[in-house]
Amino acid sequence: MSHPRLALALAVALNSICTVGLADTPFVNRDSLLAPSVLVKQAPATSASDRVYSESSDLAPSVAPLPSNAEDLDKVVAVVNDDIITSLQLAQRVAAIRARLQQQDPNALPPEEVLRRQVLQQMILQDVELQIAKRAGIKVDQATLDQAIGNIARANNLTPDQLRQALAQQGQSWTQFEDDLRDRILVDRLTQQEVESRIHIGPDEVKTFARQLKELGGVSFDLQQIFIPLPDNPTPDAISAARRQAQEIRDRLEAGASFSRLAAEVSSSRDALQGGRLGWVKAAELPPAISQTLMSLKPGEISPVIPGPTGFHIFKVLDTKHEEPTVTEAKAAAIVLRASNGLQLQEAEARAQDIETALQGGTRFSELARRYSQDPSTAAAGGELGWVAPGKLPDELERTLLALQPGAVSSPVRVGDAIYILQAQAQRQVPVGDEQILAAARMQLYNRIARQRLEEWQRRIRDGAYVEILDPSLRSRDA
């Protein structure tokens, strides 16, 4: 059986970079195949140094902690706190990314030594994130993993078995696919805990942003970016050096260099190995200094160097859309399990897991809603919520629902004394009215803040880790 190349590209992506994003790099597109509880993330390389020791790190050893059986595992190319990355692991990741780049744009493929350095930096940050997630006791059970696989399969018009077959036909290991997806779910849950749950937006902020949204709500940009980071607590000399580097890169672009190739070679964001491609981004979700600059550019033009809180940005505008401002409404269904005390909560969590297992076994969502949902207003109708306008659900549920592709089902989401399982059925764009503007503003402002906070958090944990690159060929050129 032959499967579409879409599934192929997805399989490669899952073995190399994230498929979503609650964005982990500056201004990345947050659209996702999976609900926030199963979103996958990959991170940018944010440090120019190959040896990082921070006084704030309680993990940094005094001597690189090479394991006694390192020779049995393959050549060790990097030490990350108390973990290692081997040449075999690096080679496998590089091969997956090289295959994807060759399929997407062969001209964007950087030299092999540059590709290996960039991929290693991505692996280092992901390793740091995974170590923190595991220390925090974050786990991913099989039901959650199966739900994520089911969502990916449905988004590609496949069954899970067909997805497995498509991966096998392309030489992709199913075990590796599951391991990579589990890791990305772990990292996503960590960032929800450490970053997203700590974002609090006041009503005055929303009202101010709503006024901006009325002006920019219909403008979107299709973007590429190159990001040159600053170190933590940068000195004036460090800032000047980063600015000079960014300006030199822009000069090369003006002289005709390929943006995609330069992004893959020098950018320090997660999208670097995608040629810096961000996709469509709403103008209102960008910092004002950036959106105002981009508004003055025509498709094909390159921005000047734009300073940001953590580094310098260069954008290429591939296209611009000017449309009537709209918001997304979602048609959905829900299963609601209520709990007013600890014992009931344990029972509700166990019931939610049983429901996930039943869904994986093919039981219809509506049947399970009628049987188990404790929401009297929707249970009899199979959990049907109808069309849900912005602001009608708690923020956590709204973000989860909007991240789901039609047909996908979320993992359980706890809000207050209830656990929700959501099914997305369809989405539509409707004009922004006065009653929706505040809800739309809250969501887009949250997205803007989350991008910046996540970038800052990732840089902080990367700089607080002990990292030593043992293979000299993989060290940065300025090290």
C-alpha positions in Angstrom: 0.0 0.0 0.0 1.3 3.4 -1.0 0.8 6.3 1.4 1.0 10.0 0.6 4.2 11.9 1.0 2.6 14.0 3.8 2.9 11.0 6.1 6.5 10.6 5.0 7.4 14.2 5.8 5.6 14.0 9.1 7.5 10.8 10.1 10.8 12.5 9.2 9.9 15.6 11.2 9.0 13.6 14.3 12.4 12.1 14.2 14.2 15.4 13.9 12.3 18.5 14.9 9.0 19.4 16.5 5.7 19.1 14.8 4.2 22.0 16.7 4.5 24.4 18.6 3.6 26.2 21.6 6.4 28.1 20.3 9.8 27.5 21.7 11.6 29.9 19.5 11.0 33.5 18.7 7.7 34.0 16.8 7.3 30.4 15.7 3.9 29.3 14.4 1.9 27.8 17.2 -0.5 25.7 15.1 -0.4 22.0 15.9 -1.6 18.6 15.1 -1.9 17.8 18.8 -3.6 19.2 21.8 -1.5 21.2 24.3 -1.2 18.2 26.6 0.5 16.3 23.7 2.2 19.1 21.9 5.7 18.4 20.7 8.5 20.9 20.9 12.0 21.3 19.8 14.3 24.0 20.9 16.8 26.4 19.4 20.5 26.3 20.1 21.0 29.4 22.2 24.6 29.3 23.4 27.6 30.1 21.4 29.8 28.3 23.9 30.7 24.6 23.8 31.4 24.4 27.5 28.8 25.9 29.8 29.2 26.0 33.6 26.8 28.1 35.6 27.0 28.8 39.3 23.2 28.4 39.4 23.4 24.8 38.1 23.2 22.2 40.9 24.0 19.5 38.3 27.3 20.8 37.0 30.0 18.2 37.8 33.6 19.2 38.4 34.7 16.5 35.9 32.9 15.4 32.8 30.8 12.4 34.0 31.7 9.9 31.4 30.0 6.5 32.1 32.2 3.5 32.7 30.6 1.7 29.7 30.9 4.5 27.2 33.0 2.4 24.8 30.1 0.0 24.6 27.6 2.7 23.8 29.5 4.1 20.8 31.8 7.1 20.7 30.7 9.9 23.1 30.5 13.2 21.3 28.9 15.4 24.1 28.2 15.3 27.8 25.1 17.0 29.1 25.0 17.1 32.9 25.0 13.4 33.8 23.9 12.2 30.4 25.7 11.6 27.1 25.1 11.9 23.4 26.8 9.4 21.2 28.0 9.6 17.6 25.4 7.0 16.6 22.5 9.0 18.1 23.8 12.1 16.3 24.2 10.3 13.0 20.6 9.0 13.1 19.2 12.4 13.8 21.4 14.1 11.1 20.3 11.5 8.6 16.6 12.2 9.3 17.0 15.9 9.0 19.1 15.6 5.9 16.4 13.5 4.2 13.8 16.1 5.0 15.8 19.0 3.8 16.6 17.3 0.5 12.9 16.6 0.0 11.9 20.2 0.8 14.7 22.3 -0.7 18.0 20.7 -1.7 19.5 24.2 -2.1 19.0 24.9 1.6 21.1 21.9 2.7 24.1 23.3 4.7 27.6 21.8 4.6 27.7 18.5 6.5 29.9 19.8 9.3 27.5 22.7 9.8 24.5 20.4 9.8 26.0 18.2 12.4 26.8 21.1 14.7 23.3 22.5 14.4 21.7 19.2 15.0 23.9 18.5 18.0 22.9 21.8 19.6 19.2 20.9 19.2 19.8 17.6 20.8 21.7 19.1 23.7 18.8 21.5 24.6 16.3 18.7 24.2 18.3 16.5 26.5 18.4 19.3 29.1 14.7 19.7 28.9 14.1 15.9 29.2 16.3 15.7 32.3 14.4 18.5 34.0 11.0 16.9 33.1 12.1 13.5 34.5 13.4 15.1 37.7 10.0 16.9 38.0 8.3 13.5 37.9 6.5 14.2 34.7 5.5 11.0 32.9 3.7 9.9 29.8 1.5 6.8 30.0 0.7 4.5 27.1 -2.8 5.8 26.8 -1.5 9.4 26.2 1.0 8.2 23.7 -1.7 6.2 21.9 -3.9 9.2 21.8 -1.2 11.3 20.3 -0.5 8.7 17.6 -4.2 8.5 16.8 -4.3 12.3 16.4 -1.3 12.3 14.1 -2.8 9.4 12.0 -6.2 11.1 11.7 -4.6 14.4 10.7 -3.0 12.5 7.8 -6.2 10.5 6.9 -4.6 7.3 8.1 -5.4 4.7 10.8 -2.7 4.0 13.4 -1.9 0.8 11.6 -1.6 2.6 8.3 0.7 5.1 9.9 2.9 2.3 11.1 3.0 0.8 7.6 3.9 4.1 6.1 6.8 4.5 8.5 8.0 1.0 7.8 7.9 1.5 4.1 10.2 4.5 4.5 12.6 2.7 6.8 11.4 4.5 10.0 11.5 2.5 13.2 8.1 2.4 15.0 9.9 2.1 18.3 12.0 5.1 17.6 8.9 7.0 16.5 7.1 6.3 19.7 10.2 7.2 21.8 10.6 10.5 20.0 7.0 11.4 20.4 7.0 10.4 24.1 10.0 12.7 24.6 8.3 15.6 22.9 5.1 15.1 25.0 7.3 15.2 28.1 9.0 18.4 27.1 5.6 20.0 26.2 4.2 19.1 29.6 7.3 20.6 31.3 7.0 23.9 29.4 3.3 24.1 30.3 4.2 23.6 33.9 7.3 25.9 34.0 6.2 28.6 31.5 2.6 28.7 30.3 0.9 28.1 33.7 2.7 31.1 35.1 1.4 33.6 32.5 -1.2 35.9 34.0 -2.8 38.6 32.0 -4.7 41.5 33.6 -7.9 43.0 32.2 -6.2 46.3 31.5 -3.6 44.6 29.4 -6.3 42.8 27.4 -8.2 46.1 26.7 -5.0 47.8 25.5 -4.1 44.9 23.3 -7.7 44.7 21.9 -7.3 48.3 20.5 -4.1 47.1 18.7 -5.9 44.0 17.5 -8.6 46.1 15.7 -5.8 47.7 13.7 -3.7 44.6 12.9 -6.2 41.8 13.4 -6.5 41.1 9.6 -2.8 41.2 8.8 -0.6 38.1 8.6 2.9 37.4 7.3 4.5 34.4 5.8 8.0 34.6 7.2 11.5 33.2 7.3 13.8 34.3 10.1 17.4 34.2 11.2 18.0 34.6 14.9 21.4 35.6 16.5 21.2 35.1 20.3 22.7 37.1 23.1 24.3 35.3 26.1 22.7 35.5 29.5 23.4 38.9 31.1 25.3 40.1 28.0 28.1 42.7 28.3 28.1 45.7 26.0 30.9 44.0 24.0 28.8 40.9 23.6 25.8 42.9 22.4 28.0 44.7 19.9 29.5 41.4 18.6 26.1 39.9 18.1 24.8 43.0 16.3 27.9 43.0 14.0 27.3 39.3 13.2 23.7 39.9 12.4 24.5 42.9 10.2 27.2 40.9 8.3 24.6 38.2 7.7 22.1 40.7 6.4 24.8 42.2 4.1 25.4 38.7 2.6 21.6 38.3 2.0 21.5 41.7 0.3 24.4 40.5 -1.9 22.3 37.6 -3.1 23.0 34.8 -0.6 20.2 32.2 -0.1 18.1 33.0 3.0 17.2 29.4 3.5 20.9 28.2 3.4 22.1 31.0 5.6 19.4 30.3 8.2 20.4 26.6 8.2 24.0 27.5 8.7 23.9 30.4 11.3 20.5 30.8 12.8 20.1 29.8 16.5 16.4 29.1 16.4 14.5 25.8 16.2 13.4 26.6 12.7 17.0 27.0 11.5 17.1 23.5 9.8 13.8 24.3 8.1 15.5 27.2 6.3 14.2 29.6 9.0 10.7 29.0 7.7 8.0 30.2 10.2 4.9 30.0 8.1 2.0 32.3 8.6 2.1 34.5 11.7 -0.5 37.0 12.8 0.9 40.5 13.0 -0.8 41.1 16.4 1.1 38.2 17.9 4.5 39.8 17.0 6.1 42.4 19.3 5.1 45.9 18.0 8.6 46.8 16.9 8.7 43.8 14.6 5.2 44.0 13.2 5.6 47.7 12.4 8.9 47.0 10.6 7.3 44.1 8.6 4.3 46.2 7.6 6.6 48.4 5.6 8.1 45.5 3.6 6.9 44.0 0.3 6.9 40.2 -0.4 10.5 39.1 -1.1 12.1 41.9 0.9 14.4 41.4 3.9 14.0 43.4 7.1 16.8 45.3 8.8 18.4 43.8 11.8 15.8 44.1 14.6 16.9 43.9 18.2 14.9 41.8 20.7 15.2 41.0 24.4 17.3 37.9 23.8 19.0 38.6 20.5 18.8 40.0 17.0 16.3 39.0 14.2 16.3 39.2 10.5 13.1 38.4 8.6 12.2 37.7 5.0 8.6 38.4 4.1 7.5 35.7 1.7 3.9 37.0 1.5 1.4 39.2 3.3 -2.3 38.8 3.8 -4.7 41.7 4.5 -8.1 40.3 5.4 -11.1 41.3 7.5 -10.2 40.5 11.2 -11.6 37.1 12.2 -11.6 34.8 15.1 -11.7 31.0 15.2 -14.8 29.2 16.4 -14.6 25.5 17.0 -17.4 22.9 16.8 -16.7 20.4 19.6 -17.9 17.8 22.0 -16.8 17.1 25.6 -16.8 14.4 28.3 -16.8 16.0 31.7 -15.8 14.1 34.9 -16.4 16.0 38.1 -14.6 15.5 41.5 -15.0 17.5 44.7 -12.4 15.8 46.8 -9.2 13.8 46.6 -10.8 10.4 46.4 -13.2 11.4 43.7 -10.4 13.0 41.8 -8.5 9.7 41.8 -11.6 8.0 40.6 -12.1 10.6 37.8 -8.5 10.2 36.7 -8.9 6.5 36.5 -12.2 6.8 34.6 -10.5 9.3 32.1 -7.8 6.7 31.4 -10.4 4.0 30.8 -12.2 6.4 28.4 -8.9 7.0 26.5 -8.4 3.3 26.2 -11.9 2.8 24.9 -11.4 5.6 22.3 -8.2 3.9 21.1 -10.2 0.7 20.8 -12.6 2.4 18.4 -15.5 3.2 20.7 -17.4 6.3 19.5 -16.8 9.5 21.4 -20.6 10.2 21.6 -21.3 6.8 23.1 -18.7 7.3 25.8 -20.1 10.8 26.5 -23.6 9.5 27.0 -22.3 6.8 29.3 -19.8 8.7 31.4 -20.1 12.5 31.1 -21.4 14.2 34.2 -22.4 17.4 32.4 -26.2 17.2 32.4 -26.6 19.8 29.7 -24.5 17.9 27.1 -24.2 14.2 28.1 -27.5 13.1 26.6 -26.5 14.7 23.2 -23.3 12.7 23.1 -21.3 15.6 24.6 -22.1 18.0 21.8 -21.2 21.6 22.6 -22.0 23.0 19.2 -20.0 26.0 17.9 -17.9 27.4 20.6 -17.0 31.1 20.3 -13.8 32.6 21.8 -14.1 33.3 25.5 -16.9 30.7 26.1 -14.6 28.1 27.6 -11.9 28.5 30.3 -8.5 29.5 28.8 -7.0 26.1 29.3 -9.8 24.4 27.4 -10.0 26.9 24.7 -6.2 26.6 23.9 -6.5 22.8 23.9 -9.5 22.8 21.6 -8.0 25.3 19.1 -4.8 23.2 18.9 -6.7 20.1 17.8 -7.2 19.2 14.2 -10.9 18.3 13.3 -11.5 14.7 14.3 -8.8 14.7 17.0 -9.4 14.1 20.7 -7.5 15.7 23.5 -5.8 14.0 26.4 -7.6 14.7 29.8 -7.4 18.3 30.9 -8.1 19.2 34.5 -9.7 22.6 35.2 -10.8 23.2 38.8 -12.7 20.2 40.2 -13.4 18.7 36.7 -11.5 16.7 34.1 -12.4 17.3 30.5 -11.8 15.2 27.3 -12.5 17.3 24.2 -13.2 16.2 20.6 -12.7 18.8 17.8 -15.1 18.4 15.0 -14.6 21.5 12.8 -13.3 25.0 12.8 -14.5 28.2 11.1 -13.5 31.8 10.9 -16.1 34.4 11.8 -15.8 38.2 11.7 -14.6 39.8 14.9 -17.5 41.5 16.7 -17.3 43.6 19.8 -18.4 40.6 21.9 -15.4 38.5 20.6 -12.7 41.2 20.5 -11.6 40.8 24.1 -11.5 37.0 24.0 -9.5 37.2 20.8 -7.2 39.7 22.3 -6.6 37.6 25.4 -5.7 34.6 23.3 -3.3 36.4 20.9 -1.7 38.3 23.8 -1.1 35.0 25.6 0.5 33.6 22.5 2.8 36.6 22.2 3.9 36.4 25.9 4.3 32.6 25.8 6.7 32.8 22.9 9.0 35.3 24.6 8.8 33.6 28.0 9.5 30.2 26.5 12.6 31.5 24.7 13.9 33.1 27.8 13.3 29.9 29.9 15.1 27.7 27.4 18.1 30.0 27.3 18.2 30.0 31.1 18.1 26.2 31.5 20.7 25.7 28.7 23.1 28.2 30.3 22.5 26.5 33.7 23.5 23.1 32.4 27.0 21.5 32.2 27.7 20.8 28.6 31.0 19.6 27.1 31.4 18.8 23.5 34.2 16.2 23.2 34.4 16.0 19.4 36.4 19.0 18.3 34.8 19.0 14.8 31.4 19.7 16.5 32.5 22.7 18.5 31.4 26.2 17.4 33.8 28.0 15.2 34.1 30.8 17.8 34.8 28.5 20.7 
